[in-house]
Amino acid sequence: MKYSSIFQYAYLVFAVLFTYDGISKWGDGSNGAYISLGLAALAVFMFYFRRRFNKKFQNRNNQS
């Protein structure tokens, strides 16, 4: 389960990278800014989703 917690924080790293990419493309006037910002939002969502799933999984293992 240690690997899943590492990948969980990798989503935050990708969110920061996509946000930076989106902001830099926004300043250039490129059309890809919305896609990058959308992927950043998706990465943040996946972080919280995986975090909640991991907590449920750990609670289920502790009860058994």
C-alpha positions in Angstrom: 0.0 0.0 0.0 3.0 2.3 0.3 3.2 2.6 -3.5 -0.4 3.9 -3.8 0.3 6.7 -1.3 3.4 7.7 -3.3 1.3 7.8 -6.5 -1.4 9.7 -4.7 1.0 12.6 -4.2 2.3 12.3 -7.8 -1.2 13.6 -8.8 -0.4 16.8 -7.0 2.9 17.2 -8.8 1.1 16.7 -12.1 -1.5 19.3 -11.1 1.2 21.8 -10.4 2.9 21.1 -13.7 -0.3 21.3 -15.7 -1.3 24.5 -13.9 2.1 26.1 -14.8 1.7 24.9 -18.3 -1.8 26.3 -18.6 -0.8 29.7 -17.2 2.2 30.0 -19.5 0.0 29.0 -22.5 -2.7 31.5 -21.4 -0.1 34.3 -21.5 1.0 33.3 -25.0 -2.6 33.2 -26.3 -2.4 29.5 -27.2 -5.6 27.4 -27.3 -4.1 24.6 -25.2 -4.5 26.6 -22.0 -8.0 25.2 -21.3 -6.8 21.6 -21.8 -3.9 22.0 -19.4 -6.0 23.7 -16.7 -8.7 21.0 -17.2 -6.0 18.3 -16.7 -4.8 20.1 -13.6 -8.3 20.0 -12.2 -8.6 16.4 -13.0 -5.3 15.6 -11.3 -6.5 17.4 -8.1 -9.8 15.4 -8.2 -7.8 12.2 -8.6 -5.6 13.1 -5.6 -8.7 13.4 -3.4 -10.4 10.4 -4.9 -7.3 8.2 -4.3 -6.8 9.5 -0.8 -10.4 8.7 0.1 -10.2 5.3 -1.5 -6.9 4.5 0.4 -8.4 5.5 3.7 -11.4 3.3 3.1 -9.2 0.4 2.2 -7.0 0.9 5.3 -10.1 1.1 7.6 -11.4 -2.1 6.1 -8.1 -3.9 6.6 -7.9 -2.7 10.2 -11.4 -4.0 11.1 -10.7 -7.5 9.7 
